[in-house]
Amino acid sequence: MKDRDKLFDYLALFESRIYRILSAIGLFCLLTSYVFSQEIGAYRTVGSGDFQNLTIWEVFDGFIWNAAANSPNQTNDIYIDQTHTLSLSQNEAVKSVFINAEAGAGQKLNLNGFNLDIYGTLQAFNGAAPGTPIGAWNSQNWIGNSTTSTLTFRGNSRTIIPLDAWSGFSTNSRYAVIFDPGPGVELRIQEAFKALSFTIRSGTVIQELDTSVIPNNCPTLSFNTETTVYGPGPFGELIIEDGATFITNCNDDISFRSGTVSSNSFDLRQGGTLILEGENPLIEAASIQLNGTVIHRSGSSTKNFLSKSFTDAATPQSIRNLILEGNEDLILPSNLIISGNLIQSGTGEFLSEFSHLQFLGATDQLVQNFSLETRDLTLNKMAGELIVDEDLRILQNLNLIEGSLNLAGNELHVNLDGSGEINYLGGSWKNISLFTYHNTPTVLDAINGTFPFEDTQNEGIRKVQLLGASSGGDLSIQFSEFKGADLNAGFDDSDGTTILYRLYSYFEFSGLNPSSNSVELRISADKLIVDDEEDLRIVGTGYAAPGTHLIGLDPTVLWARRALTFDELAGVNFTVGSFRTLTILPINWLSLEVKNKDQGALLQWQVAEDHPDGHYSIFRSSSANLNTEKQIGELRASSDEGRKDYEFYDSLVNPSLDYYYRIKYTEPEKEENWSKLLRLAASSTSSRVEVYPNPYTQGEIFLSIPANWNIENIQVEIHKLKGTQIFKGYFDEILVTEKLKKLSPGIYLIRITHWDQSEVIRWVRH
């Protein structure tokens, strides 16, 4: 009996211990679960009020919530509980923001035009704080209340909108979002996010595609849908600033206003980067600006260039830099304007055989790491070069409007499929190893038959022009460039004229179908020293060219011309020649040069000998036509013996214009001795109105206007400083400059108006 009682006592004690152990384990688990639901130092609201009002906050100490002694800062999470509204009266900073999303939650965060920095996450929850994660289902002004109210994400790399803890159904929230974590930091978004605007200011924002569901879900960046406040049409903007990057893994739903309405704008600014991981990416925006760098990468099949699907969205047609990475090809759109670089950095290729590519940038542009083949290409560059790494192949039309195409030693092929041609209005190409005009038009004129080679050795554009009816074929032209000219050529042309000058650079033609039809061949002598265009001839490299000489034309383009047949083009070297030795220096001229110096022109020359009674007269003109030259100065010869050095400084030049100089040496009872003609290239190109010199004392006055201004629509007014009008009339450079020369010393205002554009120059007359 006693033994049985002991057994029951032992069992009771054991049972008591077991319950205590289980209770302890349960309490530990409960406390552990409770601790991991929110961090120590997290804040929760206990009522509505201002962020700085301590009575609305409680702080978690690891076990229980306590009254707050301080307001939250960037190290603290905050929980905005159900029915509470948190308001800002100044800019604030917190770690993570948790907002109750239950029905009837009402407005939760009133930013009042201030900014809240977030160093952690933005999430919604259900139940009493800390609750459980849930989507943001609230169609009221949940977070607000204006375009100047902002949430700014800062801090280290992390996920800022976790999966299943937010949504895009907060449709009427009125706040803007800024991502500004700093360089090298990545912020990840896993759920749809809706606001008034999004700005990626620094770092990288990654839009992560949810591949755990089918179809995959894109965490779209979309915008407020209150049509009564922001209208029914496109609204909201997404901006990627200089130095910032936006990476999207999505195809559709990247950005829009609602499921059927586009955002107002998608703005990739210069220096910003957009990386597209999808194979068919769509951005729905009424205005899309791609002034930064767009990178297509990843994918498991051929990709399409960024596009749109909404009827009110704009189709992307203009881009700055486009880079293709990865192993998959990229199909370019039917029309694409490029103002920057086109770069292929993987094994995938640009597919542009159905595309018209227009290069319009104002700086150097690169086609890098691949041979570009495109249907049509337009070159319309006001400055800089389009530089290609490999051969350039154009299936149909090459449109040359303005600018320089640098082939970097590669080949240029045009009209490979036979349905296009060259359309030449301006511009040039250079460093080209071979040019081939496939399926050459049978009728060649000044538009489809002009081939503008830059002569890199001798400067100038050495245009070749073929005018006539051919039998077609694949015309090839090879331009061999050599510096200088033979100044004592000493052979006769076919008409018996002795040729004393021929340029070393020359052209070779081949590939045309046999034809005895007549053709006029023209080669321009641009930037060569030419006294008279009638002096020019087309010659061979030391022998007469086939055909008949035609008189030279055009004092600006300086055409040398030849009449021959298409058959006679093959097997001959053609170049520019003359029956004058225009660039030969007389024996007493040892050196002669002109250069820009101190906003003027410095002429320097050396002679072997001259006479003490001799003198030098300096002449200047504004074109190579010597009929326009005027004497601008004179120097007496030195009495020293042997070689002599002279210099003359011309201060009355406009740095945006070209000038030409000659020096005449005269001594008693001897013939005049002229130097060669020198060209001073413009030292600057101005897009503004200029009156030069300013201040002015005497001599010539130069007035220049932007090249794109129509002279017939320009008016000029001259006023004294005190306002009295002296002159008003349409632009006439000679009339205006003569008026200015006759003015008495003082300060004047010159107003020059072109349509609705007007510039005023303060001009001083000494």
HULINCOR-V267640 format. One record per residue. N is the residue number from 1. RES is the residue in one small letter. SS is DSSP state (~ for helix, > for strand, _ for the rest). PHI is phi in whole degrees, 0 to 359 (none if undefined). PSI is psi in whole degrees, 0 to 359 (NA if undefined). Layout:
n = (N	N)
res = (RES	RES)
ss = (SS	SS)
phi = (PHI	PHI)
psi = (PSI	PSI)
//
This chain:
n = (1	2	3	4	5	6	7	8	9	10	11	12	13	14	15	16	17	18	19	20	21	22	23	24	25	26	27	28	29	30	31	32	33	34	35	36	37	38	39	40	41	42	43	44	45	46	47	48	49	50	51	52	53	54	55	56	57	58	59	60	61	62	63	64	65	66	67	68	69	70	71	72	73	74	75	76	77	78	79	80	81	82	83	84	85	86	87	88	89	90	91	92	93	94	95	96	97	98	99	100	101	102	103	104	105	106	107	108	109	110	111	112	113	114	115	116	117	118	119	120	121	122	123	124	125	126	127	128	129	130	131	132	133	134	135	136	137	138	139	140	141	142	143	144	145	146	147	148	149	150	151	152	153	154	155	156	157	158	159	160	161	162	163	164	165	166	167	168	169	170	171	172	173	174	175	176	177	178	179	180	181	182	183	184	185	186	187	188	189	190	191	192	193	194	195	196	197	198	199	200	201	202	203	204	205	206	207	208	209	210	211	212	213	214	215	216	217	218	219	220	221	222	223	224	225	226	227	228	229	230	231	232	233	234	235	236	237	238	239	240	241	242	243	244	245	246	247	248	249	250	251	252	253	254	255	256	257	258	259	260	261	262	263	264	265	266	267	268	269	270	271	272	273	274	275	276	277	278	279	280	281	282	283	284	285	286	287	288	289	290	291	292	293	294	295	296	297	298	299	300	301	302	303	304	305	306	307	308	309	310	311	312	313	314	315	316	317	318	319	320	321	322	323	324	325	326	327	328	329	330	331	332	333	334	335	336	337	338	339	340	341	342	343	344	345	346	347	348	349	350	351	352	353	354	355	356	357	358	359	360	361	362	363	364	365	366	367	368	369	370	371	372	373	374	375	376	377	378	379	380	381	382	383	384	385	386	387	388	389	390	391	392	393	394	395	396	397	398	399	400	401	402	403	404	405	406	407	408	409	410	411	412	413	414	415	416	417	418	419	420	421	422	423	424	425	426	427	428	429	430	431	432	433	434	435	436	437	438	439	440	441	442	443	444	445	446	447	448	449	450	451	452	453	454	455	456	457	458	459	460	461	462	463	464	465	466	467	468	469	470	471	472	473	474	475	476	477	478	479	480	481	482	483	484	485	486	487	488	489	490	491	492	493	494	495	496	497	498	499	500	501	502	503	504	505	506	507	508	509	510	511	512	513	514	515	516	517	518	519	520	521	522	523	524	525	526	527	528	529	530	531	532	533	534	535	536	537	538	539	540	541	542	543	544	545	546	547	548	549	550	551	552	553	554	555	556	557	558	559	560	561	562	563	564	565	566	567	568	569	570	571	572	573	574	575	576	577	578	579	580	581	582	583	584	585	586	587	588	589	590	591	592	593	594	595	596	597	598	599	600	601	602	603	604	605	606	607	608	609	610	611	612	613	614	615	616	617	618	619	620	621	622	623	624	625	626	627	628	629	630	631	632	633	634	635	636	637	638	639	640	641	642	643	644	645	646	647	648	649	650	651	652	653	654	655	656	657	658	659	660	661	662	663	664	665	666	667	668	669	670	671	672	673	674	675	676	677	678	679	680	681	682	683	684	685	686	687	688	689	690	691	692	693	694	695	696	697	698	699	700	701	702	703	704	705	706	707	708	709	710	711	712	713	714	715	716	717	718	719	720	721	722	723	724	725	726	727	728	729	730	731	732	733	734	735	736	737	738	739	740	741	742	743	744	745	746	747	748	749	750	751	752	753	754	755	756	757	758	759	760	761	762	763	764	765	766)
res = (m	k	d	r	d	k	l	f	d	y	l	a	l	f	e	s	r	i	y	r	i	l	s	a	i	g	l	f	c	l	l	t	s	y	v	f	s	q	e	i	g	a	y	r	t	v	g	s	g	d	f	q	n	l	t	i	w	e	v	f	d	g	f	i	w	n	a	a	a	n	s	p	n	q	t	n	d	i	y	i	d	q	t	h	t	l	s	l	s	q	n	e	a	v	k	s	v	f	i	n	a	e	a	g	a	g	q	k	l	n	l	n	g	f	n	l	d	i	y	g	t	l	q	a	f	n	g	a	a	p	g	t	p	i	g	a	w	n	s	q	n	w	i	g	n	s	t	t	s	t	l	t	f	r	g	n	s	r	t	i	i	p	l	d	a	w	s	g	f	s	t	n	s	r	y	a	v	i	f	d	p	g	p	g	v	e	l	r	i	q	e	a	f	k	a	l	s	f	t	i	r	s	g	t	v	i	q	e	l	d	t	s	v	i	p	n	n	c	p	t	l	s	f	n	t	e	t	t	v	y	g	p	g	p	f	g	e	l	i	i	e	d	g	a	t	f	i	t	n	c	n	d	d	i	s	f	r	s	g	t	v	s	s	n	s	f	d	l	r	q	g	g	t	l	i	l	e	g	e	n	p	l	i	e	a	a	s	i	q	l	n	g	t	v	i	h	r	s	g	s	s	t	k	n	f	l	s	k	s	f	t	d	a	a	t	p	q	s	i	r	n	l	i	l	e	g	n	e	d	l	i	l	p	s	n	l	i	i	s	g	n	l	i	q	s	g	t	g	e	f	l	s	e	f	s	h	l	q	f	l	g	a	t	d	q	l	v	q	n	f	s	l	e	t	r	d	l	t	l	n	k	m	a	g	e	l	i	v	d	e	d	l	r	i	l	q	n	l	n	l	i	e	g	s	l	n	l	a	g	n	e	l	h	v	n	l	d	g	s	g	e	i	n	y	l	g	g	s	w	k	n	i	s	l	f	t	y	h	n	t	p	t	v	l	d	a	i	n	g	t	f	p	f	e	d	t	q	n	e	g	i	r	k	v	q	l	l	g	a	s	s	g	g	d	l	s	i	q	f	s	e	f	k	g	a	d	l	n	a	g	f	d	d	s	d	g	t	t	i	l	y	r	l	y	s	y	f	e	f	s	g	l	n	p	s	s	n	s	v	e	l	r	i	s	a	d	k	l	i	v	d	d	e	e	d	l	r	i	v	g	t	g	y	a	a	p	g	t	h	l	i	g	l	d	p	t	v	l	w	a	r	r	a	l	t	f	d	e	l	a	g	v	n	f	t	v	g	s	f	r	t	l	t	i	l	p	i	n	w	l	s	l	e	v	k	n	k	d	q	g	a	l	l	q	w	q	v	a	e	d	h	p	d	g	h	y	s	i	f	r	s	s	s	a	n	l	n	t	e	k	q	i	g	e	l	r	a	s	s	d	e	g	r	k	d	y	e	f	y	d	s	l	v	n	p	s	l	d	y	y	y	r	i	k	y	t	e	p	e	k	e	e	n	w	s	k	l	l	r	l	a	a	s	s	t	s	s	r	v	e	v	y	p	n	p	y	t	q	g	e	i	f	l	s	i	p	a	n	w	n	i	e	n	i	q	v	e	i	h	k	l	k	g	t	q	i	f	k	g	y	f	d	e	i	l	v	t	e	k	l	k	k	l	s	p	g	i	y	l	i	r	i	t	h	w	d	q	s	e	v	i	r	w	v	r	h)
ss = (_	~	~	~	~	~	~	~	~	~	~	~	~	~	~	~	~	~	~	~	~	~	~	~	~	~	~	~	~	~	~	~	~	~	~	~	~	_	_	_	_	_	>	>	>	_	_	_	>	>	_	_	_	~	~	~	>	>	>	>	_	_	_	_	>	>	>	_	_	_	_	_	_	_	_	_	_	>	>	>	_	_	_	_	_	>	>	_	_	_	_	>	>	>	_	_	>	>	>	>	_	_	_	_	_	_	_	_	>	>	_	_	_	_	>	>	>	>	_	_	_	>	>	>	>	>	_	_	_	_	_	>	>	_	_	_	_	_	_	_	_	_	>	>	_	_	_	_	_	>	>	>	>	_	_	_	_	>	>	>	>	_	_	_	_	_	_	_	_	_	_	_	_	_	_	>	>	>	>	>	_	_	_	_	_	>	>	>	>	_	_	_	>	>	>	_	>	>	>	>	>	>	_	>	>	>	>	_	>	>	_	_	_	_	_	_	>	>	_	_	>	>	>	_	_	_	~	~	~	~	_	_	_	_	_	_	>	>	>	>	_	_	_	_	>	>	>	>	_	_	_	_	_	_	>	>	_	_	_	_	_	_	>	>	>	>	>	>	_	_	_	_	>	>	>	>	_	_	_	_	_	>	_	_	>	>	>	>	>	>	_	_	>	>	>	>	_	_	_	_	_	_	>	>	_	_	>	_	_	_	_	_	_	_	_	_	_	>	>	_	>	>	>	>	_	_	_	_	_	>	>	_	_	_	>	>	>	>	_	_	_	>	>	>	_	_	_	_	_	>	>	>	>	>	>	>	>	>	>	_	_	_	_	_	>	>	>	>	_	_	_	>	>	>	>	>	>	>	>	>	>	>	>	>	>	>	>	>	_	_	_	>	>	>	_	_	_	>	>	>	>	>	>	>	>	>	>	>	>	>	>	>	>	>	_	_	_	_	_	_	_	>	>	>	_	_	_	>	>	>	>	>	>	>	>	>	>	_	_	_	_	_	>	>	_	_	_	_	_	>	>	>	>	>	_	_	_	_	_	_	>	>	>	>	>	>	>	>	>	_	_	_	>	>	>	>	>	>	>	>	_	_	_	_	>	>	_	_	_	_	>	>	_	_	_	_	_	>	>	_	>	>	>	_	_	>	>	>	>	>	>	>	_	_	_	_	_	>	>	>	>	>	>	>	_	_	_	_	_	_	_	_	~	~	~	>	>	>	>	_	_	_	_	_	_	_	_	>	>	>	>	>	>	_	_	_	_	_	>	>	>	>	>	>	>	_	~	~	~	>	_	_	_	>	>	>	>	>	_	_	_	_	_	_	_	_	_	_	>	>	>	>	>	>	>	>	>	_	_	>	>	>	>	>	>	>	>	_	_	_	_	_	_	_	>	>	>	>	>	>	>	_	_	_	_	~	~	~	_	>	>	>	>	>	>	>	_	_	_	_	_	_	_	>	>	>	>	>	>	>	_	_	_	_	_	_	_	_	>	>	>	>	>	>	>	>	_	_	_	_	_	_	>	>	_	_	_	>	>	>	_	_	_	_	_	_	_	_	_	>	>	>	_	_	_	>	_	_	_	_	_	>	>	>	_	_	_	_	_	_	~	~	~	>	>	>	>	>	>	>	_	_	_	_	>	>	>	>	>	>	_	_	~	~	~	~	~	~	~	~	~	_	_	_	_	>	>	>	>	>	>	>	>	>	_	_	>	>	>	>	>	>	>	>	>	_)
phi = (none	296	299	295	296	298	300	296	296	297	296	295	296	297	298	298	294	300	297	294	296	296	297	296	296	297	297	299	298	296	294	297	298	295	295	282	282	209	281	298	93	288	250	226	278	242	183	275	158	280	306	276	277	294	289	269	247	234	241	271	260	109	232	221	269	233	301	279	261	221	282	296	221	292	263	247	284	232	243	260	280	301	71	264	239	262	242	252	243	196	293	226	218	220	277	252	244	245	240	295	242	289	303	78	294	69	290	251	224	258	282	57	83	258	245	243	282	240	257	232	240	241	220	248	219	237	90	292	305	275	65	235	300	204	290	272	263	204	264	270	284	298	238	199	221	198	292	270	276	225	251	242	269	234	100	273	297	182	272	260	233	288	299	66	235	196	197	268	269	277	292	250	297	241	203	253	243	237	253	216	276	107	301	81	264	248	244	251	243	244	227	303	225	234	203	278	198	232	231	265	266	203	68	234	254	248	267	272	284	275	267	281	238	235	291	301	253	261	283	298	258	235	226	315	247	288	291	287	259	244	79	273	270	304	206	97	223	242	239	244	274	306	90	259	226	239	249	239	272	267	257	261	64	294	200	196	271	220	294	230	242	281	287	284	204	237	237	269	274	303	94	272	228	243	249	252	268	284	273	223	290	232	238	260	216	293	227	232	245	244	266	253	247	254	241	264	210	62	89	242	207	304	258	253	297	316	218	211	230	286	292	267	265	272	276	298	229	224	214	271	251	233	238	251	246	91	259	262	286	234	276	276	289	294	218	217	266	239	252	229	254	239	232	247	243	232	273	294	239	286	255	230	292	246	246	253	260	245	261	234	292	260	230	300	235	244	249	240	73	198	267	281	235	220	296	228	222	243	249	216	252	283	199	77	240	262	249	250	281	224	303	248	238	246	288	232	258	249	257	255	251	195	110	245	256	259	278	52	85	258	263	240	239	233	63	293	267	87	249	233	190	271	241	256	239	176	88	197	229	209	50	253	283	202	250	233	259	290	51	306	304	283	242	256	227	291	271	264	238	250	233	265	275	279	270	289	275	238	67	87	259	267	291	246	227	245	234	159	256	257	256	80	112	250	287	245	232	245	251	261	255	221	287	92	211	276	269	217	301	70	234	261	285	296	265	89	288	284	267	252	217	209	289	291	295	210	243	233	244	200	95	285	295	306	198	266	296	284	217	261	261	235	226	272	253	308	70	275	279	232	287	210	299	288	284	282	216	262	227	272	273	105	206	289	285	294	90	238	294	243	299	295	228	70	291	265	285	62	279	268	227	213	258	204	254	297	298	282	289	284	79	231	267	248	207	275	224	199	269	246	264	294	254	279	276	305	301	275	268	274	206	199	207	225	212	288	204	51	63	221	239	249	264	226	214	229	236	288	196	210	252	304	269	276	210	247	251	259	240	225	220	263	206	286	282	290	293	262	284	227	286	240	183	207	230	277	292	280	271	292	259	81	293	227	248	228	209	219	253	254	272	263	234	262	296	264	241	274	224	232	232	222	239	251	259	227	223	304	62	226	289	296	232	260	281	287	275	251	248	253	286	304	271	207	244	259	258	244	287	224	239	221	284	210	288	238	246	199	95	285	239	244	232	243	230	303	297	271	272	272	303	294	250	252	245	236	232	238	234	292	302	280	115	295	278	256	208	210	180	287	295	215	302	294	298	294	295	293	301	295	297	274	290	283	306	159	248	231	248	248	255	240	239	235	54	261	255	224	231	242	245	272	240	251	248	281)
psi = (315	318	320	322	319	319	316	322	316	318	320	318	318	317	319	318	318	315	321	319	314	321	318	318	318	316	319	314	318	314	322	315	318	318	318	355	332	154	154	133	1	149	147	152	146	5	176	154	189	148	323	357	108	336	346	357	147	150	138	126	9	339	314	168	136	160	142	140	339	158	158	159	191	354	358	135	151	142	121	108	171	139	359	145	122	129	149	140	3	172	139	170	138	174	271	153	122	123	130	132	18	162	139	13	332	194	132	323	108	106	340	34	4	179	140	114	135	121	2	242	167	120	160	153	165	142	181	144	134	348	199	148	144	162	159	84	88	117	8	184	68	313	132	191	27	172	338	358	126	145	125	123	122	185	199	175	137	173	125	335	94	158	138	18	12	174	174	16	7	66	335	11	139	84	159	152	134	132	112	61	346	164	142	357	138	130	127	137	126	354	156	145	128	137	189	327	159	133	120	106	327	170	198	129	126	122	101	124	132	104	5	349	157	124	157	148	129	128	80	150	105	184	159	138	19	96	333	339	316	15	166	346	197	139	148	149	144	123	133	110	172	126	351	159	138	120	126	131	0	166	288	174	23	312	135	181	305	187	346	351	136	162	169	318	149	116	98	107	163	130	347	163	133	120	122	114	340	163	335	65	138	129	123	98	139	331	127	120	120	69	5	220	126	128	120	127	175	202	157	6	178	135	155	147	150	132	201	165	339	146	332	9	152	143	124	122	356	137	154	280	135	123	134	118	162	189	353	148	159	122	121	154	171	333	127	123	127	123	1	229	153	109	134	117	5	198	346	152	151	128	104	22	348	20	148	111	126	119	113	11	159	5	179	139	145	137	105	138	15	163	115	128	119	157	304	151	132	131	116	68	123	345	162	178	154	114	125	141	329	187	146	123	119	119	327	267	135	113	113	110	313	147	174	130	114	111	353	39	9	179	152	124	131	142	49	329	358	1	13	194	179	135	102	122	339	181	185	170	159	169	48	124	325	134	130	124	91	146	52	134	145	341	114	131	190	342	309	358	25	131	103	89	130	131	94	341	329	7	166	163	116	81	141	135	131	126	114	179	115	184	14	201	189	96	126	138	127	128	115	122	128	138	139	190	156	110	5	56	309	32	163	143	173	339	11	356	129	128	121	353	134	137	140	322	143	166	146	138	144	168	346	149	149	134	133	9	152	147	141	120	131	141	130	148	33	134	1	156	108	119	320	131	338	347	344	146	158	126	172	180	72	10	164	139	154	162	196	138	137	143	141	153	157	106	347	305	328	68	124	139	152	137	125	190	163	325	328	354	327	145	13	144	124	138	178	134	179	154	6	153	70	332	11	129	132	156	332	352	107	323	156	128	160	141	157	134	126	46	23	194	129	116	134	135	157	136	154	319	152	183	139	336	2	168	159	128	128	129	146	146	161	7	171	354	111	349	344	359	150	147	133	356	172	142	140	148	152	153	358	161	161	206	143	140	137	157	153	133	125	108	347	62	151	119	349	5	155	149	156	138	146	151	131	126	131	134	159	136	26	161	154	148	113	145	174	169	129	143	130	111	150	136	348	155	114	140	12	165	138	139	123	139	158	105	163	136	304	172	202	152	135	135	115	149	159	144	335	7	138	117	326	343	21	131	147	135	139	125	147	160	327	356	346	128	131	325	144	129	178	157	124	106	317	315	314	314	325	321	316	322	328	355	148	159	140	189	132	155	124	116	126	123	130	108	242	10	130	140	141	129	131	115	133	128	114	NA)
//
